[in-house]
Amino acid sequence: MNPDSILSSCIRGKRIIPNFLGVEDTCWLSLLLAEFSRFEGRPRRTLLARMKEPYSFEAPSSKLMLASSVLKQKLWNSKPGQVSVRPRLLRTDIFKTAHILCDRETTLKTVAAKHRLTPEDLMSALFNDLSPERPLITDEIEQLTPIELALESNLRLVKMLLARSRSIVLEVFGQCRHPCLWKAPR
């Protein structure tokens, strides 16, 4: 995904006006959260493949890409679940046992029994050390509300816009500190 494609803003002369996510976006944001939560326990690659397909709900494309990138980052930064057996050890045991038994089913049952797993769990744990194969843990995004997702998306949008700017002029309205309390950078 091109980072510039998620910069939801419009340019008017020398001004860049961000298109922030707001209360009007909460409906589709809740649907997006539900869509991402569906992938609990599945390999990351399945979510990546789903993100390339169109969603079943309508949303502004740049805002949708921004919110999706925030959710993806949260999922990728979450701590992986505890793996009882290292995948590398499982693969080694499978190859050694297969060399002796020469039968796939018997090999899987033997190695699975050795590690106190079912053959299905053994197969799903074989490549958990590879990033696309790691199972998704959606605990962090399940606690997220649509409003919080909108706020985090807006923060990311502002950070991206600031990172690309040479200089900025802020006009702040409302309750802000008196200018003499600010320290000017030197």
LINFENGI-V86054 format. One record per helix or strand of 3 or more residues. SS is the DSSP state (H for helix, E for strand). FROM is the first residue (numbers start at 1). TO is the last residue. If there is no record, write none. Layout:
BEGIN
ss->(SS;SS)
from->(FROM;FROM)
to->(TO;TO)
END
This chain:
BEGIN
ss->(H;E;E;H;H;H;H;H;H;H;H;H;H)
from->(3;9;15;23;44;61;87;104;119;131;139;146;179)
to->(6;12;18;37;51;77;101;114;125;133;142;163;181)
END
